[in-house]
Amino acid sequence: MKFKEYYLIDAIIIPTESHIEVAENALKEIQPMLDKSVIWRGFGTKTTQPVIEIVNDRETFRGKHTLSKRSSMVEILDSIGVKQPIFATTDRDMTKLFGGGQVSVLLPIEPYEVYSSPLVNDLGVKTKEIDELPENKQNEAIDEVVSSYIKDIIPNKELIYDAKRYKLIHVSQILFVNKKSRYNKIHSLEEVKTYTDVAALLQDYISFLNWIKKSKELD
């Protein structure tokens, strides 16, 4: 089985009707996650939507790791039980390792599982190191990494979500719009710590766009 069947993720952006509608839907879906620390993901997009929905598709390669004849990542993901990996982190500065591009907040859609390891900051780097070991040392190294993974979130480590669908909330884009409003509560990325902060950001965005919409209707 080829490596890309595991790790290579393509994005299908789900069409949406309006900026306000997608923000309102995200605000509803975020409620169970309030007070939890924000999960960040880097991802390049060409949309003006504040929120996009992504479907995992392994047919197109989006990874940047050099493939070896034997990729230990395949074995590790398979052994952990991850079928549709989404790489993310609680550390916003680490997002360049997990997708690059625009820094966004991850909103996973049920059903999903999340895994992390105290030994792994970047599975791509870790598996490259393993693949460069003598062949008689690789199995031991793989077993050590596999056994270190838990179904939980370890702060400031790489997180691997296993999910078919997820949403990305483009915080910087929303902040850019909200700065034109005198009532916005969140003013910078540094203030976004929990999903409660993201909810406040979305609420300000929705209120501001509704105000603009109403103003135009009155003209």
N, C-alpha and C positions, 0 to 999 in steps of 0.2 A: 504494500500500500504506500502510495507516494506521500511525501511530507506535506505537500500543499493541501491534501485532503483533510489535514488536521488544523494547520496553523494559518493558512492563507485565507484571509477574510475579505470579502467584497462587501460593498455597501449598496443597498437599494433604498433610496429615499422615498418614503411614502408620500404621495401628493396630499396637500392640505388646502383648506379653503381660505383661511385667513390667519394673519399673525395673531389676532386676538383669540381666535378659536383654539389654536394649538397651545397658546400660553394658558388659557383657561383649563384645557384638558390636562396639561402638565401639572397645574396647580392642584387639581383634584387628585391626581395620581401620586403626588409627592407627600400627601398627608400622612400616610403610615410611616414615613421616614423622618418626620420632624424630630429635631434634637439629635439626630445621628450626624456624625461627621461626614462632610462632603467627600464623594468619590470623584476624582478627576480623571479625564481621559483626553489625550490629544488626538485630534482627527481633522483632516483637511476636507473642507466642503466648499461648495460654490453656491450656497443658498442664502437668501436674506431672512429666512424664517428664524425666529428665536429658538424654536425647538424642532428637531427632526427625529423621525423614527427610523431605525436601522434594522434591516433583516440580515442576519449572518448568511453568507453564501461563500462556499469554499472554492468555487470554480476559478476565481481570479486571484492571482498572487498580489498581496499587499505588503508582505514581509520584506525585510532587507538583510536577513541573515544569510551567510554563505552556507549552502547545503553541502554536506559531506556524503560519502557513500553510505554511511550509517548515521542517521541523525538520532541522537539520544533524546531530543525533544519529543519525537514521535513516541518513543517508549514511555517517557515520563508522563505525557498527557494521557496516553492510553491507560497506563497503570493507575493514575489518579482517577480516571473516569471522565475526563473533560472531552466533550465532543465538539462544542462550538465555542472556542475560547475568545474572550474579550479581555484585553489586558488594560489594567487601570491602577490607580494608586490613591492613597489619602494625601500624598505630598504633591502639591501643585507643581513644584519645580521639577519633579521626576517625570512629568507627562511627556517630555521630549523622548523618553525611552519607549513610550507605549503609544505610538501613533503619530506623534509630532503634530504640526499644523496648529489649528485653533484649539485653545484650551477650553474644554467644556466640562460641564457637570454630567456625570453618568446617572441615568435613571433606569435601572434594570426592570424588565417586565417579567412578571411571573409566567411560568415557573423558571426558576434559576437557582444555581448553587454558586458559592464563592469560595475560593481556595487561596491560601497563602502559606508561605514558608519562612521561618526565621533565617534560613540559609540563602534565600534567593531574593536579590534585588532586581534582577533581570534574567528571566529564564533563557533568553537568547544568548546572553553572554555566558551563563552557567553551562549551557549545553555545548557551546563551542569549546569551552575549557575541557569538558568531559570527552568530547570527540577527539581532542588532541592528545589524550592520555594513551599510554600503551593499551592494546586491546584487552590484556588480562586484568587491567585495572578499571575498565569502563563499567562493567556490571556492578562492581562494588560501589562506585561513585553514583551510578544511577539509583541503586537501591537506597543509598543514604538520602538522596534528594527526595525520592518518592515518599519515603517514610517520614520525612520532615513536614510534609504538607498536612494542613488541617482545614476543616470546613469552617473557617472563621476569618475575620479581618484582622490582620496584624498591621498596626499603623506604620507608615513610612516604608512599607515593603510593597513589592509588586503583588497585585491582586489579580487572580484569574477568575472571571465570571464565566459560567457555562450557561449560555442563554441563546435562544433563537432570535429574540427581539429585544431591543433596548432603545432608549431615547437619549439624545444629547441636548443639553440646555446650554446655549451659547451665551455665557455670562457676559463676556466682553461686549458683545453686540447689544445685549439688553442694557448694559451700563451706558453705552454710547447714546442710546435713545433716551434713557431715563435722565441723563444729565441735563436735558432741556426742560425737565420738570422741576418746579421749586419744592415739590413735596416728597421727592424720593428719599428713602431711608438708608439705602446702601449706595456708597459712592465709589468703591474701588474693589478690585479682586481680593485685596488683603482683608477686607471685612467679611468675605464669604467664608464662613467656617463650618456651618451646619446647614442642613436642608431647611431649617427654619429661616435662615438668612436667604436661601434661594427662593423660598416661598414669598418672603417680603419683597424680593427683587421682582418676581413675577407679578405680584399684586400691584406694585407701583407701575410696572410696564402696562398692565391691563388697564389700570385707571387712567393713565396718561393717554393711551391710544383711544380709549372711549371718550375722553374729554375732547381730543382732536376730532374724532368722528362727529360728536355732538356739535362742536363749533362749526364744522363744515356744513352740517345740516341746517344750522341757523342762518348761515350766510345767504 
